[in-house]
């Protein structure tokens, strides 16, 4: 259920902020990743600092949900450059050391060069760590606020292993509710 919570948090917070069009969420049993949340970010050609931060919050929401809803964080959000934590770290480092969007308008590198700079530059590392912590706190606040929706999406995802974006939107909007016997549609006003 942990992986379902992890992916559901990405999806629900992506809809809450919003950062793009939610395509689908899937749980896998093979490969390096236990799940996938696919979001079409659309116009991310010239992102602003806020747009980058919002994407990082969506990444951070999964770890926050694991901590808040499962009691601890697993390795599922980190461990590789393309992981949630790896991507979030790279994006925040780029804000400060590639895009000139931090306190200083400097360019220290991009890609592997940026990661090398981050590992060798303690001041940059502290700046990035503090910024990540702020965005993780924002993610945790959103997870607390959207707890019921995350758990509803996670329950449905654990059952079906794949949810399309529209189905997730319906769950989040409360059109589908979890009953003792499983998911069901809310009765219409005529039926109620």
C-alpha positions in Angstrom: 0.0 0.0 0.0 3.0 2.3 0.6 3.8 2.6 -3.1 0.1 3.4 -3.8 0.2 6.2 -1.2 3.5 7.4 -2.8 2.1 7.6 -6.3 -1.4 8.9 -5.2 0.3 11.8 -3.4 2.1 12.8 -6.6 -1.2 12.7 -8.5 -3.4 14.5 -5.9 -0.9 17.3 -5.3 -0.4 17.7 -9.0 -4.1 18.3 -9.4 -4.2 20.5 -6.3 -1.5 23.0 -7.3 -2.0 22.4 -10.5 1.2 21.8 -12.5 0.0 20.2 -15.6 -2.4 17.6 -17.0 -2.5 14.4 -15.1 -2.3 11.5 -17.6 -2.2 8.4 -15.4 -0.8 6.6 -12.4 0.4 3.0 -12.4 1.9 0.5 -10.0 4.5 -1.9 -11.4 6.1 -5.0 -10.0 9.1 -5.0 -12.3 11.9 -2.6 -13.0 13.7 0.1 -11.0 10.6 1.9 -10.0 7.5 0.6 -8.1 5.2 3.1 -9.7 4.8 5.9 -12.1 2.8 9.1 -12.2 2.7 10.6 -15.7 2.0 14.4 -15.9 2.0 16.4 -19.1 3.6 19.6 -18.0 2.7 21.4 -21.2 4.2 24.9 -21.3 7.3 24.2 -19.3 9.5 25.8 -22.0 10.5 29.0 -20.1 9.6 28.1 -16.5 9.5 30.6 -13.7 10.9 30.0 -10.3 7.4 29.3 -9.0 6.7 26.8 -11.7 10.0 24.9 -10.8 9.1 25.0 -7.1 5.6 23.7 -7.8 7.1 20.7 -9.7 9.5 20.1 -6.8 6.5 20.2 -4.4 4.8 17.5 -6.4 7.9 15.4 -6.2 8.3 16.0 -2.5 4.6 15.2 -1.8 5.2 11.5 -2.2 7.9 11.3 0.5 5.8 13.6 2.7 2.8 11.3 2.3 4.9 8.2 3.1 6.1 9.9 6.3 2.7 11.3 7.3 0.4 8.4 6.2 2.7 5.4 6.5 4.9 6.5 9.4 8.2 6.6 7.7 9.9 7.4 4.4 11.1 4.5 2.2 13.9 4.4 -0.4 11.3 4.7 -3.1 11.7 8.4 -3.6 15.5 8.5 -3.8 18.6 6.6 -4.7 19.1 7.7 -8.3 19.6 10.9 -10.3 16.2 10.3 -11.9 14.4 9.7 -8.6 12.0 12.1 -7.0 14.7 13.4 -4.7 17.3 13.4 -7.4 15.1 15.4 -9.7 14.0 17.8 -7.0 17.6 18.4 -5.9 18.7 19.0 -9.5 15.9 21.5 -10.2 16.5 23.5 -7.0 20.2 23.5 -7.6 19.5 24.8 -11.1 17.4 27.6 -9.6 20.4 28.8 -7.6 23.4 27.9 -9.8 22.2 27.7 -13.4 19.2 30.0 -13.9 20.2 32.9 -11.7 16.9 32.7 -9.8 18.4 32.6 -6.3 20.0 35.3 -4.3 22.9 35.6 -6.7 22.6 35.8 -10.5 25.4 33.3 -11.3 25.9 30.3 -13.6 27.9 27.5 -12.0 27.0 24.7 -14.4 24.2 22.4 -15.6 23.6 18.7 -15.7 26.6 16.6 -14.4 28.6 19.8 -14.1 26.0 21.2 -11.7 25.9 18.1 -9.6 29.6 18.1 -9.3 29.5 21.8 -8.2 26.8 20.9 -5.7 28.9 18.1 -4.2 32.0 20.4 -3.9 30.4 23.7 -2.9 29.2 23.6 0.7 27.5 27.0 0.5 25.5 25.9 -2.5 24.7 22.6 -0.8 23.4 24.4 2.2 21.3 26.8 0.1 19.8 23.9 -1.9 19.1 21.9 1.2 17.3 24.8 2.9 15.3 25.5 -0.2 14.4 21.8 -0.5 13.3 21.7 3.2 11.0 24.7 2.6 9.4 23.0 -0.4 9.1 19.7 1.5 7.3 21.6 4.3 4.9 23.1 1.7 4.4 19.5 0.3 3.7 18.2 3.8 1.1 20.9 4.4 -0.7 20.0 1.2 -0.5 16.3 2.0 -2.2 17.0 5.4 -4.9 19.0 3.7 -5.5 16.5 1.0 -5.1 13.4 3.2 -8.5 11.9 2.5 -8.1 12.3 -1.3 -4.7 10.8 -1.3 -5.9 7.8 0.7 -9.0 7.4 -1.6 -6.8 7.4 -4.7 -4.2 5.1 -3.1 -7.0 2.6 -2.1 -8.3 2.6 -5.7 -4.8 2.4 -7.2 -3.9 -0.5 -4.9 -7.0 -2.3 -6.2 -6.7 -1.5 -9.9 -2.9 -0.9 -10.3 -3.7 1.7 -13.1 -5.8 4.8 -12.9 -6.3 7.3 -15.7 -6.2 11.0 -15.0 -9.9 11.5 -15.3 -10.7 8.8 -12.8 -8.3 10.3 -10.3 -9.9 13.7 -10.8 -13.3 12.1 -10.1 -12.0 10.5 -6.9 -10.4 13.8 -5.8 -13.6 15.7 -6.5 -15.5 13.2 -4.3 -17.5 11.5 -7.1 -16.3 8.1 -6.0 -16.2 7.3 -2.3 -14.7 4.3 -0.5 -17.3 2.3 1.2 -17.0 -0.9 3.3 -17.7 -3.0 0.2 -15.3 -1.0 -2.1 -15.5 2.0 -4.3 -18.9 3.2 -5.4 -20.6 6.1 -7.0 -22.2 8.8 -4.8 -26.0 8.7 -5.3 -27.4 11.5 -7.3 -29.9 13.9 -5.7 -32.8 12.0 -7.3 -31.5 8.7 -5.8 -30.7 10.1 -2.4 
